[in-house]
Protein backbone atom coordinates (compact mmCIF):
# COMPACT_ATOMS: atom_id res chain seq x y z
CA UNK A 1 0.00 0.00 0.00
CA UNK A 2 1.45 3.34 -1.03
CA UNK A 3 1.64 6.29 1.28
CA UNK A 4 -1.06 8.08 -0.76
CA UNK A 5 -3.60 5.38 0.08
CA UNK A 6 -2.60 5.46 3.73
CA UNK A 7 -3.27 9.20 3.71
CA UNK A 8 -6.64 8.71 1.98
CA UNK A 9 -7.69 6.07 4.51
CA UNK A 10 -6.53 8.19 7.45
CA UNK A 11 -8.44 11.23 6.16
CA UNK A 12 -11.54 9.10 5.57
CA UNK A 13 -11.37 7.75 9.11
CA UNK A 14 -10.88 11.24 10.49
CA UNK A 15 -13.82 12.63 8.51
CA UNK A 16 -16.02 9.72 9.61
CA UNK A 17 -15.01 10.27 13.22
CA UNK A 18 -15.79 13.96 13.03
CA UNK A 19 -19.13 13.54 11.27
CA UNK A 20 -20.49 10.50 13.10
CA UNK A 21 -18.76 9.85 16.41
CA UNK A 22 -18.85 13.41 17.75
CA UNK A 23 -22.66 13.79 17.40
CA UNK A 24 -23.16 10.29 18.84
CA UNK A 25 -20.96 11.19 21.79
CA UNK A 26 -23.20 14.19 22.44
CA UNK A 27 -25.90 11.69 23.37
CA UNK A 28 -28.80 13.23 21.47
CA UNK A 29 -28.14 16.72 22.75
CA UNK A 30 -27.92 19.49 20.21
CA UNK A 31 -24.35 20.42 19.35
CA UNK A 32 -23.21 24.00 19.87
CA UNK A 33 -23.31 26.13 16.73
CA UNK A 34 -19.54 26.59 16.64
CA UNK A 35 -19.01 22.81 16.75
CA UNK A 36 -21.60 22.15 14.03
CA UNK A 37 -19.89 24.76 11.83
CA UNK A 38 -16.48 23.25 12.51
CA UNK A 39 -17.71 19.76 11.60
CA UNK A 40 -19.25 21.09 8.39
CA UNK A 41 -15.94 22.69 7.35
CA UNK A 42 -13.72 19.78 8.40
CA UNK A 43 -14.19 17.50 5.39
CA UNK A 44 -13.34 20.12 2.71
CA UNK A 45 -10.31 21.13 4.77
CA UNK A 46 -9.17 17.51 4.94
CA UNK A 47 -9.64 17.17 1.17
CA UNK A 48 -7.56 20.33 0.64
CA UNK A 49 -4.82 18.85 2.82
CA UNK A 50 -4.90 15.68 0.74
CA UNK A 51 -4.60 17.67 -2.49
CA UNK A 52 -1.60 19.61 -1.19
CA UNK A 53 0.07 16.43 0.08
CA UNK A 54 -0.37 14.65 -3.23
CA UNK A 55 0.64 17.63 -5.40
CA UNK A 56 3.90 18.36 -3.63
CA UNK A 57 5.39 15.13 -2.28
CA UNK A 58 8.66 15.35 -0.35
CA UNK A 59 10.47 13.07 -2.80
CA UNK A 60 9.98 15.39 -5.76
CA UNK A 61 9.10 12.40 -7.93
CA UNK A 62 6.14 14.07 -9.64
CA UNK A 63 6.56 15.58 -13.10
CA UNK A 64 5.86 19.26 -13.59
CA UNK A 65 3.16 18.47 -16.20
CA UNK A 66 1.27 16.32 -13.70
CA UNK A 67 1.48 19.10 -11.13
CA UNK A 68 0.26 21.70 -13.62
CA UNK A 69 -2.70 19.58 -14.73
CA UNK A 70 -3.63 18.94 -11.11
CA UNK A 71 -3.38 22.65 -10.32
CA UNK A 72 -5.64 23.42 -13.28
CA UNK A 73 -8.16 20.95 -11.86
CA UNK A 74 -7.92 22.53 -8.42
CA UNK A 75 -8.45 25.94 -10.03
CA UNK A 76 -11.62 24.72 -11.72
CA UNK A 77 -12.84 23.28 -8.42
CA UNK A 78 -12.20 26.57 -6.63
CA UNK A 79 -13.97 28.50 -9.39
CA UNK A 80 -17.00 26.21 -9.15
CA UNK A 81 -17.12 26.60 -5.38
CA UNK A 82 -16.82 30.38 -5.75
CA UNK A 83 -19.75 30.19 -8.15
CA UNK A 84 -21.85 28.62 -5.35
CA UNK A 85 -21.81 25.09 -6.80
CA UNK A 86 -21.84 22.05 -4.52
CA UNK A 87 -18.61 20.46 -3.35
CA UNK A 88 -19.49 17.31 -5.30
CA UNK A 89 -19.82 19.34 -8.52
CA UNK A 90 -16.51 21.05 -7.80
CA UNK A 91 -14.73 17.75 -7.16
CA UNK A 92 -16.13 16.16 -10.33
CA UNK A 93 -15.27 19.24 -12.38
CA UNK A 94 -11.72 19.29 -11.02
CA UNK A 95 -11.25 15.58 -11.73
CA UNK A 96 -12.60 15.86 -15.27
CA UNK A 97 -10.42 18.85 -16.15
CA UNK A 98 -7.30 17.20 -14.69
CA UNK A 99 -8.01 13.93 -16.51
CA UNK A 100 -8.65 15.65 -19.86
CA UNK A 101 -5.50 17.73 -19.57
CA UNK A 102 -3.43 14.67 -18.67
CA UNK A 103 -4.95 12.81 -21.62
CA UNK A 104 -4.20 15.69 -23.98
CA UNK A 105 -0.69 16.52 -22.76
CA UNK A 106 0.48 13.17 -21.46
Secondary structure as GFF3:
##gff-version 3
##sequence-region A 1 106
A	DSSP	alpha_helix	3	16	.	.	.	ID=ss1
A	DSSP	pi_helix	17	21	.	.	.	ID=ss2
A	DSSP	alpha_helix	22	25	.	.	.	ID=ss3
A	DSSP	alpha_helix	33	55	.	.	.	ID=ss4
A	DSSP	alpha_helix	64	82	.	.	.	ID=ss5
A	DSSP	alpha_helix	87	105	.	.	.	ID=ss6
###
